[in-house]
C-alpha cells in the first residue's frame, strides 16, 4: 500500500522529516505541540458580538460559542455536542482549504505488543482515497491522533463529512502495511523497544484500536486554513458536525497499560528489514526541558545549526531536514537525511561528530547571526501559508495559548543567544541517548 502524505505539514504534529509525504501533516514538523504550562499568557477575551453582526442565523442549540481573534483573523466555534472548529481564512492558495483534526491519542500508553498495529491501523484506514476531489488520511504520532485532508473550497462540506467518516467508518486500504521510517522513529521516541518494530500487523486488533482512538469525532478539534469564508465554515460545520456520534468501540474503549511519555535513557537503533530505492537516516532525541516559546525559538536555531553542520561536514549530496517541538515539558528533535550513503557507518559517525561539535562550544557570532536570519525568514514565510498556520493553530488551540504568539515568534528568535543555543545542545542532543532508524537502499 503506498504511503502518501501532503507536503502541507511536512510531521504534524507531529511526521515531518519523512522521505515520503504525509497527508497535510506536519509535519516538516511533527504535530507534537507546546504544553499547557508554557508561558501562561492568555489572549484577552474577544468583545461580545451580537447575532445580527455575526454571520449565519442558525437555530438555537447548535453553536454554543463563537470567538473572533482579530489580531490573527482567527475564529473559533464551540458546538453544542463538544466539537470545536477553528478557522484562519487565507488567500495564499485560491479556492483551496486544508484541514487538521486532532484528539488525544497517547501512543506512549499503548502496550508494546499493540504499538505497531496501532500506528499501522491509522495509516491503513482509507489512505489514498480521493472521492470527488476530497483527500483524507490519518496517522498516530506522539500523543495525538490526527486526521488530515484538503479539498477545493466548494467541497468544504464534503471535506468535513469525509473527515468524520474517516473516524467512524474507515475503509481499510490494505491488511498488511509496513512501517515507514518516521513511523518507526515515532515508536522508538514513544518508548517502545526495537524488538516491537518487527511485530506483525493484526488487522482485527488494529481495527479495534483505531475505532477506540479515532471513533468519537466529538473529541476532535477541527482546524481549517484556506480560501473560505467564516459564514460558510459555520454553516457547513452546523450541517455536518452536529449530528456526529461515537462508534461502539469508542464508547466501550479499550484497556491499555498506561505510562507517561518517556525521555530517552539509552541509544535505540533499528535498521529496517526492507530495502528502499533511496537510503535514509532518521535520528531523534527526547529530553526534559521547560516548555516555553523562548526555548522553542532556541531549538529552531539549534536545528538550523545542526542541519548546516551535517550538510557541510559530511561531504555528501544529501537532503537534510531537522525539526523540533515540545510535548509536556519534554523537547523532541528529529533529523532526517536522504540520499546516497546515508545508510552506512561513515555517515553515522560524521553526524555524531557534528553533534559533539555543537555540544562542545557556543556557536560563533557569524554562525549565530546566519542561523537567526535563516530561521526568522523561514518563520515569516511559514505564517504566510496555510501549512504554517495549521502548525501554529494546533499548538495554540490545544493549550489555549494566545494566538498572537504566532506573530511574536519572530522576535523571540531574534533574541536567542549563543549561550542559550549551547545550553540546549547539551540538554537535548546527547550522543549517548537517541533513537535511530536506518533505511537501507537497494
N, C-alpha and C positions, 0 to 999 in steps of 0.2 A: 504494500500500500504506500503510495507516495506521501511524503510529509511536505505539505505546502503551508507557508506562513506569510502573512502580509509583511512587507518591509515597513509597515506603518509604525509598529513599536518593535523595532528590530530586536522581550526577554521576558515584557512586560512584563513586571510587573514584571516579570517577572520573569521569554528566554532569550535574551538579547544578543548573545555572541554567536548564535548558531550559524553554521555554514549553510544550512537551509533556512528558509524564511517562514516565520510563524505568521498565521493569520492575525493581523492587527495587534501584535503584542510586542512585547515590548520589545518584546524589548527589547534597539541597541541596548536596551536597559531592561532588566527584569522588572515584572510588575510587582517586586518586593518594596515596601514603602516605609516612610518615616513613622515613628511611633507616637502614641498619644502623649508621651512625656516630653516630646521635643518642643522646646520653646513655647510655653503656653500663652501665645499671643492669640487673642480672639478678635475676629473681624467684627466691627460694630454691627449691631442688628440693623437690617435694612428698614427704611421707613415703611409705615403702613401704606398700602396701595389699595384704593377702592376697587371693587369689582368692575366698575364701569371703565376704569383706567387700564384694567388688565385686558387679556386677550379674549379667549373664547368663553361664552356663557355656558357653563356645564351645570348639569343638575346637581343639587346638594348631595353630599355624602360620597363624592368621588375623589376630589382633591382636598386634602386636609390642610395643606400649607404651600405657599409659594414664597420664594425669596429671590430677590434680584440683587446681585452684587455689581454695582455699576462700574467700579474701577476696573474690573476684569471682564465685564459683559457676560457674566455667568448667571444662569438661572437654575434654581433648584426647586423641584416639586416633591412633595410627600403625598403619596396616595393613601387612601383610607385602609387598604389592605397591607400596608407596610412597605410597598415598593418605593424606592427613591429614584428619581430621574434627574440628571444634571445635563445641562446644555451649554456649550460655548459656540455661538454662531461664528462662522468663518467663511470668507470668500477665497481662501487660498487655493481651493480646488473646486471650481464651479460645478454645481449640480452633483456633488458627491457628499455623502455623510458616512461617518465612521462610528463604530460602537465598541465599547469595552464594558462588559458587565462582570462584576466581581462579587464574591462572597467568601467567607472564611472556609478554607479547605484543609488546613493542618496536615500537610504531607509528613511532617516530623512525627505525628502521632500515629501514623499508620504502622501496623506491625510489619516487621521486616519481610515476612513471608508474603504479604499482600502488596508491598510497596511497588514492585514493578507492574503488577496488574493494575494498580490504581493509576499510575502515570499513563500506561498504555490505553487504559479504558477511555480517558479523556481525549486522547488523540485519535482513537478508533471510531469515535462517535460522529459519524456524518462528515468527516473531513473530506474536503474536495468537492462537495455538492454545491451546485450553483443554480438553484431553481429560480427561474425568472430574473436572473441578474443579481440575486442576493447571495453573498458569500458568507458562510458561517463556519466557525470551528471552535474548539475548546481545548484547554490544557490545564494542567495542575502543576503549580510550582510554588516552592516555599510554603507559606501558609494561606495561599489563595487558590480558589477555584475560579477560572476565568473563561468567559465566553466572548468571542470577538467576531466582528463582521463588518461588512461595508455594503453599500448599495447606492444607486442613484437617488437623488433627492425625492423624486416622485414615488419611490418604493420604500419610503421610511416606514410605513405601516407594515409592509412585508418584512422588513429588517427586524422590527421588534417582535413580530409574530414568529419568525423563524428562530430568533434567539430563545424565546420561551419554549418552542418545540424542541430545540436542541437540548434543553434541560429536562423536559418531561417526556419526550418521545424520541430519543436518539435513534438514528438509523446507523447500524453498525457497518462501517465500510470495509471491515476485514476482521478476521478472527485470530490472526496470528501476526500482529505487527511486531516490530523490533524497536528497541531503544535507539534513539539517536544520541549523539554525544552530549547535547545540552540536557536531555532528559537524565542521562546517567550522572552528569555533574550535579544536577539538582538533587538527585537521590543521595549522592555522597555528602553534599553540603547539608542535607537534612538529617544526617547522622546514620544513614543506612550503610552497612558494610559492603565491601566489594563483592563478597560472596552472594549478596542479594541480587546483584545486577544480572547474573546469568540465569535467574529464575525464569520459568516458563509462564506464558500468558494463559490464565484460566478465564475463559470467556464468561462463565456464569458468575464467578467471584468478581470479575471486573465490572460486569453489568450492575451487580448489586452495589458495589462501591460507588459507581458513577451516579446511580439513582439516589443514593443516600446523600451525596455531597453536592450534586447539581440539581436534584429533583424538586427543589422548592424555590420557584422564581421570586417569591415574595421576600426572600432573604437577600436578593441581589440588589446592588446599586447599578443602574444603567447610566453610563456616561456617554454622551454624544458630542461629537465635534464635526462641524461641516456646514455646508451651504443649505441651511434650513431655518425657517422662522420659528421663534418660540411658540407662537399660536398653533402651528402645525404639530410641533412636538407634544404640546399639551393635549391636543385633540386626539392624536394617534395613540398616545400613552393611555388616555382615558378609554379609547376604543379597545385596545389590545391588552393592557396590563392589569386592568381592574378585575378581570374575570379569571386570572390565573389561580390555580390551586396546586398544592403539593402532590407529588406522586406517592404511591403507597409506601415504597421503600424509604422515601424521605421522611414520611410521617413516622414510620416504625423506627428508623435509624438503625445503626449497626454498632456493635460493641467493639471498641478498639482499646488497646492498652495505651494510655496517654503518657507522653513525656514532653518536656519542654524542648523547644528548638535549640540544638546544641551549638557550641562553638567547637572548632576542630582542635583536638588534642594530639593528633598524630598525622603522619603522611598516609593518605589513602590513594592508591594508584590502580587504575583499571585500564587495560588495553582491550579495546573492543574486538570480539572474535571475528566480526565481519570486515571485509576489506571494502574500501571505497575508491572511487576514481580519483579522489583528492585526499591527501593526508591532512590531518588537523590535530591541534594541540589545545586542550581546554583545561585551564588551570583556575582553581577557585580558592579563596581564603575567607574564613569567617572568624571574627574575634569580637570580644566585648568592647564596646565603645559608646560613650554617652551620645545619644542621638540629638543632634542639633543641626540646623541648616548651615551654620558655620563649619561644622565638621564635614557635612556633606560637600560643601564647596571645596574644602581641603582635599577630600577624597577625589574630587573631579580633577584637581591639579595633579595629585599623585598618579592617577590613572593615565593622564596625558604624558607625564614624565616617564612612566613605565613603558608606555607604547613607543615613545620616541627612542628610549634606550634599547628596547628589543629590536626595533627596526634598524638602528644604526650600528649596533654591536654584533648582531648575528651574521651580517653579510648575506642574508638570504632574501630572495624575492618573494616575500610573504605578505599576506594581508593580515594586519594585527588590529584587534579591537579590544578595548578594556572598558568595563562598565562597573558600577558600584551602586549600593544603596544601603538603607537601614531596615532592620526588622526588629523592633522592640529592644533597643539598646544593643543590638548586635549588628556590626558592619559586615557587609559582604562585598568582595571584589572578585570579578571574573576577568580572565584574559583568554582570548581565543586567537590562535594563529592558524591560517590556512595556507597551504602551499607546499611545494616540493621540499622534502627533508624535515618537515616539522614533526615527523613520527620517529626520528632517530635520536640516539642518545646524545649526540653532539649538540643538537638544537636545545634539548632539555638543559644541558649543562650551561649553555650560553644564557638561557633565560634566567636560570638561578644565579649566575654571576651578575647579571643586570640587577636582580633583586637585592643581592648583597651590597652592591654599589650604592643603591638608593638608601639602604639602611645604614650604611657606614658614615655618611656625612650629609649635611644640608645641601640642597641644590644651589648652584651658583646663581648670582643675581641675574645673569644673562638667561640661564635656563628657566628661572622662575618667571621672569618678565615674559618670555616667549610662551611659556605654558599658560600663564594667566590670560594673555591676549587670545590664545587659541581657544581656551575654554569659554571665555566671555563671548567670543564670536560665535562659537557653537551654540551656546545657550540662547543668545539673542536671535539667532537664526531659527532655533527649535521652537521658540514661542511665537514664531510667525506661521507655524504649521499646525495641522491637525494632530499629527503624531506627537509633537512636543507638548501640546496642551493636554492630550489624553494622559500622558505620563504624569503630568503635574496634577491633573484633576483627580486621578486615582489616589495619589499621595495625599492631597489636601482634604478631600472629602472623606476619605477613610478615617482620618483622625481629627476632623472638624477644625482644620487649621485655616488661617486667614488666606483667602485666595490671592491676596496681594503679595504673598511670599514668592509666587512665580515671577512677579515683576521686580522684586527686591533682590533676587538671587544673583543677578549680575554684579551688584555692588558687593555682595558678600564674597564673590570670587575675587574681586579686585583687592579685598582686604586680607587675603590669605598670605601668611608669612612663610619664609623658609623654615623657621623653627616649627611651625605647625605641620608643614609637609613632612619634615623629618620625623617628628613625633608619631604622625600617622603611619609612616612607613615602618617604623619599629613596632608599632602596635598591631598592624594588620598583616603585612606581607612577611610572614615568618617562614623561612626556608625549611623549617622542620615540621610545620603544621599546615597541611594543604590537602586539597583534593585535586587529582589529575586524571583526566580521561584522554587517551590517545586513540585516534582513528587512523589506522594504517592504510596506505594506498595499495592499489593492485600491483 
